[in-house]
């Protein structure tokens, strides 16, 4: 497992979104090199992909009770 994937599994969605927000703020700043911009963009895209995967996983796990009191997929 890649180090980024391992770190993301340990990161909460809230932390990932805060980190993404910080990346966006830095990218919007004028005092950042092109090289740093590319690195931040790559990190942001990795975080975004992992957040999407986490959301997909949660959606698949969501269950609802039917009228008979049994669990069925949402």
Protein Blocks (a to p, Z undefined) as FASTA:
>chain_A
ZZklmmmmmpcfklmmmmmmmmmmmmmpmbbcfklmmmmmmmmmmmmmmmmmmmmmmmmm
pccddfkopacdZZ
